[in-house]
Amino acid sequence: MGVQIELYKSEVNENPSEGYIFISFLYVFIIMKGFVIYQAYEVIEEKSYVFLYGRLENGENFATINKFQPYFYIKDSDLKLAEEIAEFESEVTDFKNFKGEKVSKIILDIPYEVPKLRKNFENNNIECYEADIRFPYRFMMDKAIQGSIEITGDYEHGDRIDRVYKEPEIKGADYKPNNLRVLSFDIESSQGTEDDEIYCIGYVCGENRKVFINSEEKIKGAVSCKNEAEVIERFFEDLINLDPDIITGWNVIDFDLAYLYKKCRKLKIPFDFGRKSGNVRLKIEESFFRDSKVEVIGRQVLDALALMKVSFIKVEDYKLDTVAGKILKDTKLIRSTGVDKHKEIDNLWKNDKEKLVAYNLKDADLVLRIIEKTGILSLTILRSLLTGMPLDRVNASIASFDSLYIRECMKRNIVVPTAKYSQRDERIKGGYVRESIPGIYDYILILDFKSLYPSIMRTFNIDPYSYVSDCRGKNLIKAPNGACFRNEKGILPSILEKLYYEREKARKEKDELTRHAIKILSNSFFGLLANPGCRFYDVNMTNAITYFAQHIIKLTSGEIEKLGYKVIYNDTDSAFVVSTAKNLEEADKIGKNIQEYINKFYNDLVKKEYSRDSFLELSYDKCFIKFLMPKLRKSEIGAKKRYAGLVINKGKEEIQFTGLEVKRSDWTELAKEYQYELLDRIFHNKDVVDYTKKFVNDIKKGKYNELLVYRKSIRKELKDYTKSTPPHVKAARKLVNLESAKIEYIMTEDGPEPLGNIKHKIDYEHYIKKQIKPIADSVLVFFDTDFDSLIKGIRQQDLTKFYNK
């Protein structure tokens, strides 16, 4: 557990004969580590207190309460004017702004006073620094707390809290929690109407599995309740007693909690299950395009569906059944959707309550198993530990960057500007993507720079604090776009350096989860610096990164070609090289030689021209033993970001795709199956004519009907599609209830129709013309033939003679 006990002894031992009393005090301070789950503040008697809730290493939950005053900074030179227009407490500091000007701390009593005073100051041309930082965040930054905490002090027991620490000594700790409690729950009810009825609520929390059913009939595996109110009340009672840190489910906020909230209001039941007594706050958004929010004091509600999306786990769609099938190789007990699902649940309620209970419990269980199998919660916890952001905000990239950057500035006694939204006057320059040389090749080497943008920031000190907008001064680094930076160790490069070493440590320890979390964070920095919402946004500074990247990729290709190898394509951070090798072993050797040569080239170049160490690292990634670089449709120009190749992965052949229909979510499974088999045949010099003819005939016979579904998301409200109406919108408008932003539909002879409500015959010609023909033509063009000629029986060309060597 790592509990540390510190003893402090104090004695007064005067001569008792002279009337002095012997006094001995023994103070015991138990130091505990824990993880912060939830942070908030309260104003009590005009004083502000920060509350931190979490789980201790000994398994108990905790709350800390510390008085804290909000503050921000202004320049010393503005202090006199500020004192003439407002009353406040101020403090002299050793801090400076980015220009090196000294600043004073402006201290207030209540957080909501800050924006008022800031506005007053800005109206009088007094610039404010760090006046936008959220109050609890400010407290945690000051205490150097990034997720984990060390608490020293005495405590008392609370109503729902094991340990309540009042004014303890707290600071950040090096601690990874492994004992957080997670509860997953699911609700089944009659079909959604104003008078719908709760059938049952099931939950899984550790070894605890229970279903409360709205029936006095004894049902195997369920706890009988006399009415809806008892179902809810007993569920809340269990939830409070089990004391989860995290509450989850599938679409748990927009459906389950929103449903419970409405029921509680109707039944006049307190919507209360936090670690502090009082109603849970809930804000449900009617649109798919805004996130609903819930605030449960002391706990976090993390929707497993949302965690999947922000953890970059790609699936065909985000229905629970689909995800469970892919991740767990398991499925829901009821697999129908939409209206059919409601009918089946209603039928089970009437005729087979035991199966309904099993279905309810399994849905809750599937969510927990998905979370565990994918590691998405562990990843979220790691991102919180890396950035200091709460669990529900680790995906807020700008706030995460602020948290890291401001903490690093504090160590150097530097204050940052208050955030102001900027207008984007010009576009950020993109990465260099060279027009490809289309063809089918043997032994193509892929070499790419590891984390190119972060390594450029480190190598050339691209940093908001080090940025010199007027390029005045000595010892400056000048980017290809003319932006200048002081040649020093900046704040952002220091952050990236720490993350790099943590990532390398994780790699050596084979901790892929930590490595992945750091990669997500590091690679996000460029995008947020290019966002007008970032406090450090500057087009010139951000373009310095992309201009350097373009310069490096072009320079790298030139150096590779000096070695005698042809570069057929560049894509932002990579080079595609014709190796001229005769076998894979020879190709691997060439790839490693190029890698070694280029890295030495940049080490020497950066040292000579910038007097700095190079962190640019070109890596030989893989060799495609067969490779296709297609042309743009109806053009001789090579495509960009679209290719496929055959590799040997762990001793087995594997076709890898980038940008082609196989990888695109808006193409059908039909197209993907055809494209994969077509390329596999071409890469192995097998027949494609008879295969394609048979595939087309089988489509017409209905053998691939299950592969004809289009899946596409609506990007705005249906009523807002006025200028044009895409097929998926037409299908969506035929749905009775729109349950998801992702629409599934089939093309019929009467147009697009939503899955589950198909009324007309399938338009097979549409699929042949729009899904199969374009894929075939993109490949067959290299063999002086096309789809129509192939189907009509024109003789197939000799495939091998069209390969580029």
Beta strands, then each sheet from edge to edge (+ up, - down):
strand 1: 4-12
strand 2: 23-44
strand 3: 47-56
strand 4: 61-67
strand 5: 71-75
strand 6: 89-96
strand 7: 102-107
strand 8: 128-129
strand 9: 148-152
strand 10: 163-166
strand 11: 169-172
strand 12: 182-189
strand 13: 198-205
strand 14: 208-213
strand 15: 223-224
strand 16: 246-248
strand 17: 281-283
strand 18: 293-295
strand 19: 300-301
strand 20: 439-449
strand 21: 467-468
strand 22: 476-478
strand 23: 484-486
strand 24: 566-570
strand 25: 574-578
strand 26: 618-629
strand 27: 643-649
strand 28: 652-658
strand 29: 710-713
strand 30: 742-748
strand 31: 751-754
sheet 1: 1+ 2- 3+ 4- 10-
sheet 2: 1+ 2- 9+ 11-
sheet 3: 6+ 7- 5+ 8-
sheet 4: 15+ 14+ 13- 12+ 16+ 19+
sheet 5: 17+ 18-
sheet 6: 24+ 25- 20+ 26- 27+ 28-
sheet 7: 21+ 23- 22+
sheet 8: 29+ 30- 31+
end
